[in-house]
Amino acid sequence: MPHRRWIRLAATLCCTALALPSAQARPASRPNVLVIVADDLGFSDLGAFGGEIATPNLDALALSGLRLANFHTEAACAPTRAMLLTGSDSHRVGLGNMPESMAPNQAGRRGYEGHLRADTATLAERLSAGGYRTLFSGKWHLGTAPDQDPHARGFQHSFAMLNCCHDHFGQGLSTDRSKMFGYTRNGETVTSLPADFYSSDFFASQLIDQLRATRSESPFFAYLAFTAPHAPLQAPPATIAKYRGRYDAGYDVLREQRLERQRKLGLLAPAAQPHRPVDTVPWESLSAEERRTSSRKMEIYAAMVEELDKAIGRVIAELKAEGEFARTTIVFLSDNGAEARDPAPRPGTPIPPLATLGGPKTYANYGAGWAQAATAPSWRFKSFATEGGIHAPAFVSGPVVRRPGTIGRAYTNARDVAPTLLDLAGVAVTPGRFAGRDVPPIDGLSWRGLLAGKAAVYPPDRAVGSELFGSRSLRRGDWKITDIGDGIWHLFDLARDPGETRDLAAAEPARKAALIAEWDRYARDVGVVLPDPPFHPNPPRDHD
């Protein structure tokens, strides 16, 4: 080939390569990642999991992806979120208990710092080091000090509600970041919120702004962490009005309706027996006024879930408009089971009239009856290591799912999210080390095989323990032991009894003893310190 022709060809090839940076910077093996977390969402609240609430955006993602029908968390939010971001057991990384609930004998102990410890490695830190843009918007709840802010823990762009909960309309903003209603943007204290602030909508808008501001050929890891539908129950009046009268038949009827839809969707075996509700009374035994107030609370809750779905729909629309949706892996989960407590308002907070319930500066939660409509067929609810407290809705959507529209029945855990996403992103992990320092081990396992159509993630002899508020559990295969916090171990075969209705402890003493020994090993390994005094003092022994 003549020399000049060779030079022209080489120049043409070079220019072509420069014109196609995505071919070099964005190989198909480097997906975008969007992790979405709902707060206190019950297992059957979404339509794709058996609910009647309008959630078309989440349903579309779930039904076109892989629904994780056997996904588990810790029994409350901060420990789950710590596991999600590290892949490690919550006791290893500083969240052995909720920051607000430390028992006297836990305070100051290793693993009970009440924030994500500095010697951990977050998913954002690992992915950032691996070339990802890292974005965060929403509830943090993993520390309020400047060096504990998401911006200091690997998120290059962040808008954070630092603590556990807030007024969803932004009332009561505090510039003291240690207080309940404190926010930061990229680590700096937020001093004002817009007049039309509503948490789900604003968190989605902040993430959309971050995506637009950081457009590049680098893949992104975005973590969208909602506070909805966590109490206080608050939602726009027009959305609440859509559900007016929808729940007048009560929580007992709703529970049966949801169970029937779960059976039709293939999420629950026809013969599976649900656990009976606890800590509640039959709907018909309530007075007319009590029923009106209770159903209104559920209307507000439903409106919050719909608003959550609308916000997610806006993020999905943005990804599609930017051509990013087709190469984005989406992981959605709730951080624990539905919340049953309906505590009194904070001192000095007036009890609002029914007509204003759900507005700014009002406080309500919906109580144990509605919560157990959402957790059915499971036993109990948030704060317990029974299935009702730790069995949560979750799904994976995107091109990584090889059999879209299917249900994954394998046991999975919030600890698995970090190793799964690092695996899919091709980011290498050195066990126990990151950036030249020692870090806690990753306890979770990758879902790569499950996403490709394999049946299991955990080997049948792999035990997975948990503890929060003194309520304990250990899972090995389909067998589980659990203690609701009174020191009494129960044994269940969850393959045959997902509702934990038949305690086999007396019938299988050897199996029970072996699993208790496994839990003791787990507790020593991760450093469990059971609370004293107990968080659940003398819980009612409501098991058959």
N, C-alpha and C positions, 0 to 999 in steps of 0.2 A: 504494500500500500504506500503511495507517495507520502512523503513526510507531511506536506501541508494538509492532505486529506485526513491523515491520522490526528493532527492537531485539532482540526475542525470537529472530528468525531468525538475526541476526548472532551473538547469544550462543551459539545452538545450534551454528552452524558453527564458531565459535571453540573451543568445548568439544570438538567432534568432532575437530578438528585436533589439539588437545592430547592427546586420548586415543589418537591414532594416530601417535606420534612416529616409528615405523619407516618410515612412508610418506614422511617428510621427511628423516630422518637416514640411512636405509638404502636408497637406490635400488638397483635390481637391478644397476646397473653398478658397484657397489662390493662386490665379493665378499670374503668371508673368504679368507685365504690360509694354507695349511699346507704348509711345505716340510719334507720328511723326507729325511735323508741317512743312508745306511748306510756303514760303514767297511770298505773292502777286499772288499765283496761282489762275487762273480764274475758275469759276464754271465748265465750259465744257472742260477744258484742258486735263483731263484724258480720255482715251478711254471709261471707264465705265460710264462716265458722258457726253459723246457725242463728244469727241475729236478725232482727227486723228493722234496725236503725239504717238510715240511708247512708251507705258507705260505698258508692259506686267506684270510686278511684282505687281504694284499697282492695275491693273485691276483684276488680279487673286484674290487678297485679297478682293477687293471691291465686286466682283461678287459672292464670296463665303461667304460674310458676310452680313451686313445690311447697305445699302446705306442710308444716312440721307439726304433726298431730301429737307428738310426744316430747315437746320442748319444755325445758325446765329452767327455773331461775332460782335466786334466793327469795326469801319471803318478804322482802321490802326493797326499796328502790336503790339507795346508795350502794349496798353490797353488790347488787346485781350489776349496776353500772360500773363498779370497780372491776368486776370479773370480765365484763364485756370488753373493757379497754385494755386489759392486761393479759387475759387468758388464764389468770391465776385465781386460786381460791381467795375469797375476800379476806379471810383471816391472815393471809400471807402479806397483804398489801396495805393494811391499815384500817380496813372497814369490817372488822370482826363484829361490830355492832353499828347501829345508826349513830351519827354524831350527836343527835339530840337525846339518845336513850342509854348512854353509858352507865352501867351499874358501878357502884363504888369500888368493887373489887376488880373491875376491868380498866378503870381509868389509869392511864400511865403505863399500861402493859403493852408489850410489843404486839402489834397486830390490831391494837385498839386505839390508834392515834386519832381516829375520827376524820382522817383525810387520806388521800392517796399519797403514800410515802414517796420520798424523793428517790429511794433506791429501787423504784419500779421502772419498767419500760412500758410506756403506753403504745397502743396501736398507732396513734398519730405520730409519736416520735419515731417508731420503726418505719412507718410508711414515708414520712418526710425524709428520713435518711435514705430511703430507697427511691427518691425522686418524685414523690407524689406531692401535689398541692393538698394542703390539709385545712379543712373548713369546719367550723362548729357554730351552731346556733341552738339556743334553748337552755334547758335545765342542766346544770353541772353537778352540784351536790357532792363534790369530791374534795372540797377544801375552799376556804375563803381568803386565805393570805395571798399576797402577790405571787409568791413562788409556787402556789398551788392552783393558780388560775389556769384555765385551759390554754391561754396564750403562752404560758410558761411550761406547758406539758405537751408541746409538739404541734399545737394548732396555730398555723401561721395567721389565720384570720378567725376571729371569734366574736360572738355576741353571747354573753352568758348571764343567765339568772343563777346566781351563785348558790343559793340555799335550796331548801327542800320544797317550798311552796310559796305562793304569793296570791295577791288579788289579780285575777286574770284580766281585769281592765286597767291594771297598772296603778291602782290607788295605793298610797302609802309608801311611795318610793323613798328609799333611804340611801344616803351617800356614804353611810358606814357599811362597808362591804361585809362586815361580820353579822349584820342584822338580817332579818328575814327577807326584806324586799330590796336587796342590793343587786345591782347589775354592773357588768363591765363590758367594754368593747375593746378588743385587742389589749386587754390587761388594764385599761384605764377606766376609772369609775365613771359610770353614766350618771349624769346629774339631772336629766329630764327625759321624759317619754312623751310621744305624741298624744294629742288629746283623744285620738281614735284608737289607741292601743288596745288590742285584744291578743292574748298570748299566742294562740295557735297561728293566727294570721300574721302577727308581727315576726315570730320566729321564722316562718316560711319566707317572708319578705327579706329578712336579713340574709338568709342563706342564698336566695336568688341574687341579691346584690353582690354577695361574695363570689358567686359563680361568674357573674358578668364582669366583675372587676379583675378576675384572675384568669381570664380566658388564655389558654396556651395549649401547646401540644402535649404538655405533661398531663398524665391522668390525675384525677382528683379523688381524695377520700373526704367525703362530707358526712358529718354526724349531726343529724337533726333530732334533737331531744326535747320532746314536748312535755309540758306539765299537765296537759289535759289527758284524761278527764279526772285528774286528782282534785279533791276538795280544795277550796270551796267551789261548790257547783255554781257556775256562772256562765252565761251564754247570751248572745244577742237576742233581744226580745222576739224578732221575726222568726228566728229559727226555733225558739222555744214554742211559739204559737203553732208551728207545724205539727207538734206532737200533742196538742191539747186534747185530752180525752183518750189518748192512745193506750194509757196504762190504767184506766179506771177499773179494769177487771182484777188488778192486783198482781203481786209478785208470785203467788202460787200458780196462777194461770200462765203467766209469762214463762215460768220455769218449765212447765210441761210443754209449752209451745217450742221453746228453744231445744229441749231434749229431742222432740220429734224431728225438728229440722236437722239436728246433728245426725240422727239416724238416717234421714233421707240423703244427706250429703256424704254418707259413708265415713263420718268421723267417729261414730259411736256404734258399736255392735248392737243389733236389735235386742239381744237378750241381756245386755249389760244393765245392772241394777244401779240406779243413782243413790247416793247417800241422802238420807233425809236432812232437811235444813235444821240448823241448830241456832240457839241464841235468838230466836225470833218467835212470833206468834202467828197463827193462821190469819189470813187477810180478813176473813169474815168476823173475826173477834174484835177488830178495830172499830172505833166509833166512826161515824160519817165524817167528822172533821179530821180525824186522824188519817182516814183514807184519802181525803182530798189533799192534805198536806203531803202525804207520802207519795201519791201519784204525781203531784207537781214536781217533787224532787227528781223523780225518774224522768219526767219530761225534760227537765233542765239537763240531766245527765245525757240523755239521748241527743239533745241539741249540741252539747259539747263534743260528743263523738262525731256528729255530722260536720261540725266546724273543723275538727281535726282532719277529717277526710277531705274537705274542701281545700284546706291549706296544702295537704300533700298533693292534691290534684294540680295546684298551681306550680309546685316544684316540678312535677312530672311534665307539665305543659312546657315549662322552660327548657327542660332537658331535650324534649322533642324539637322545640323551635331551634335549638342550637345544634341539633344533629348528634347529641351525646347519649340519648336514651338507649339506642340500640347496643351501645357498648358499655352500659352501666349495670353492674350487679347491685341489686337492692336487697337488703336484709331488713325485715320489719319484725318487731317484737314488742310485747308488753313487758314491763320490768318486774311484775309479780302478779299474783291473783287479785281479784276485785277486793276493794276496801269495804269492810262491813261496819266499821265504827262510825258513829254519828255523834261526835263529841259536842259538848256545848260550845257556843262561841267564846272567843277570848274575853276575859273580863272587860267590861265597859262597852262591848259590842251590842247594840240593840238587836232584839229579835224582830226581823222585818215582817210586815204583813204579807200574806200569801201573794198578793198582786205584785209585790216588788221582789220577791224571792228570785234569785238568779241574777240580780243586777249588781253593779259595783258596790263594794263595801258590805255585801251580804254574805252570810256564811251558812252553808248547809252541806251535809252529805246524805246519801240515800239509805243507809242502814243495811242490816244483815239480810233482810228478805230479798231485796233487789240484788244484792251482791251474790247471793246463792242461786238466783236465777241465772247469773252470768257464769258462776263457777261449776254449775251442775254438769256432769254427774258427780263432781268431786266433793270431798269432805272438807268443810270449813272454807277459809278465805285468807287474805293477806295477813301476814305476821305469824302464820303457822307453817310448819314443814309438811303438813298434809298436802295432798294433791291440789286442794282448793287454794292453797297459798303459793305454790311453786310451779303449777302447771299453767303455762301461759300460751296465748296465741302467738304464732310466728310463721313467717314464710320467707322463701328466697325467690327472687324473680330476676330474669335476665338471661342472656345467652348461655351462661354457665349451667343452667338447668337443662339437662339433656332429655328429660321426659316431662315437658311442660304439661300442666294441668293435672298433676298427680298428687297423691298424699303420701308423705313420708312418715312411716310408723315407727322408725327406729328411735331409740332414746337419744335425745340431744340436749345440750346444756348451754347456758349463756357463756360459760368458759370457752366454748368451742368457736365463738365468733372470731376472736383475734387470730388463732392459728389457721382458721379457714381462709380468712381474707389475706393473711400473709402468704399462705400457700398459693392462692389464686393470683396474687400480685407478683409472685416469684421473688419475694424478699426473704433472704436466708435468715435463719435464726440460729444463733449459737446458744445451746442450752445453758441457762444460768448466767449469761453475759450479754451486755449491750453497751456499746460506746465506751469500752474499756472499764466497765464497772460490773460488779456482781449484782444480779437482779433475781427476784424469785422465779422459780421454774414455771413454765406454762403447763397447766394441768389439763387443759382441754385438748380435744382432738380435731383434726381437719375433717370437714364434710365433703372433700373432693370426691370420694367414692360414692357417697350418698347422692350427690348432685349428678353423678354419672349413671345412677340407677341401681347401685348396690343396696342391699337390704339393711346393713347394720353399720354403725360407727364404732360403738364400744364392744370389745370382746366380751363374751358372756361371763368371764371371770374377773372383769375390771369393775371394781367397786367405786362408787362416787358418793361421797358424804356431803352433808350440809348441816348448818346450825345457824340460827339467829333467834335472839330473844329467849334462848334456852330450849326452843323447839327444835328437835333434831330429826334427821333422817339419814338413811343410807340405802342406796340402790345398787343391786348387782343382778344383771339380767332383768328378768321380770319380777324379781322378788324385792321387797322393800320393807324396812323397819322404820317406824316413826314414833315420835314422842311429842305430844302437844305442849309439853312444858311442865308436866306433873311428875316426870321421872318414870312413867310407865311405858314400856316398849310394846308396840303393836306390830304384827307381821301380816303382810298382804301379798297375794299373788296378783299383780296388777294386770297380767295378761287375761285372767279370767274375772277379775274384780277391780276394774278401773275406779269405781266409786269408793273403794276402801270400806266396804260394808261388812266383810267377813274376816274377823281377826283370827288368824291361824296360829297365834303364839302358843296356845295350849296344845294344839294338835301337832305342831312341828317344833318341839323344844330345841332339838339339836340345830336346826337351821337358824332359829332365832338366836341361839347362843353364838353361832359362828358369825352371824351378821353383826351382833353387838361387839364381838371382838374386833371385827373389821372397822366398826365405827370408832372404837377406842384407839386403834392404830391411826386412823385418819385424824382424830382430834389431837393426838400427840404430834403428828407430823406438821399440821398447820397451826397449832398453838391455840386451840379453843379454850376459852375461859368462860364457863357457864355463869350467867349473871346471878349475883347474890345481893339483894333479894331477887326472887324470880320476877321476870317481866310479866308472866302469866300466872299470878297467884291463884292457886286452886281453880284451874279452869274446869267447867262442868264436864264430868265424864259421860259424854253423850253417845258413846259408841254402843252398838248392839252387843 
